[in-house]
């Protein structure tokens, strides 16, 4: 089963410029998670499911506290929140900084995880 959280908007301190270290910026996050949804689909019980609302809430709360220089670090920390739920088999996190480059709509970084190999890439 594939779960997508699309265009989650976070306000966080991110960047290397002096003004970026003081003023939170909006970052757009897209998340994909594959889970074994057979049990939750059969039971219709949230306790058997990956609680994407709770994961989203954790990400929003933590992003408000974080002060990273790089999108790579932000994406990896978000990924760690997601894979804390052992029912998540694979995950992909794309973090996009809309104002990163003047003549572009944004710059994004994607990190991926596969529980079977245990590799974050």
C-alpha positions, 0 to 999 in steps of 0.5 A: 500500500502506498501512502502519500502526503502531498505538499506539506508546508513547513516553516523552518530555519533553513539556509546558510545566508545570515538572513536565513538563520533568523527568518523561518522560510516555507519549505514544501515536503512530499512524502511517499511511504509503502506499508503492509496495509493488509491488517489495517484494511481488514480490521479498519482499526487505526491501531493497525495502521501507519498513522500518517496524521500523527507522523505529519504532526510530529514533522510540523512540530519538529520543523518549527524547532529545527535550524538546519543549513541544508535541505539534505539534513532536513529531509533526512530528519523527516525521514527518521520520523517516518521510519520510526514506525516499523510498519513503514517498509520504504519511504521517500522524502522530497524537501523543496525550497521555493526561494532557493534560486532566483530564476527557478520555481525551487530546488528540491532534495530527495532522500529514500529509505528501504527497511529491507536493506536498512539504507538511507540514500 
